[in-house]
């Protein structure tokens, strides 16, 4: 896959309802973009930027802050005059308030994407640290990863290095340990994701995006973290910041 063939689509998934029969489990296969019907030329690969941070009482025992607001300004158990639950969003999914780790919700989202011609997901991910809401986001990201492979969809990560900034500000991570933490995070991805056949690769390298860099805005910590991997990821950062970290 060529770098020019990547077209991330930033939008929210899961606003439509669906009812499907779950297929029998099958062995994971190497990810390949589906051919575009009626055309004999290579088309762009479409990847949807996906936020895995919604929690419900039915799924994980509580309403997560992305339904209630971080200061619990909203209560999804309260139905407003419009007949809709009170949530921290201008939009209400037609399938109802879902949990991002619910396999039925993930199946619905992925099959809707597939019907729309989307080839895979770029999941917004805060890493592996047991801090704030990072663990439930990590849990839901792993669930999406497994579901993507099951339904023949590609998977990639958009890593939020602001997670490191917040840990430093909350005294959860010493500033002189940030590079070590980044390296540990990259090693975890290498062991659990980069080497899997349905992880998206560009020019033979695993695709890693960064929503920033927000905190680590010099190339040294990134290069040090990548040095411990068998191959450097295809590393993409925001268009006005990528040169600061020598990204691709």
Buried (B, 14 or more C-beta within 10 A) or exposed (E): BEEEEBEBBEEEBBEEEEEEEEEEEEEBEEBEBEEEEEEEEEBBBBBBBBBBBBBBEEBBEEBBBBBBBEEEEBBBEEEEEEEEBBBBBEEBBEBEBBBBBBBBBBBBBBBBBBEEEBBBBBBBBBBBBEBBBBEBBBBBBBBBBBBBBBBBBBBBBBBBBBBBBBBBEEEBBEEEEBBBBBBBBBBBBBEEBBEBEBBBBBEEBBBBBBBBBBBBBEBEBBBBBBEEBEEBBBBBBBEEBBEBBEBB
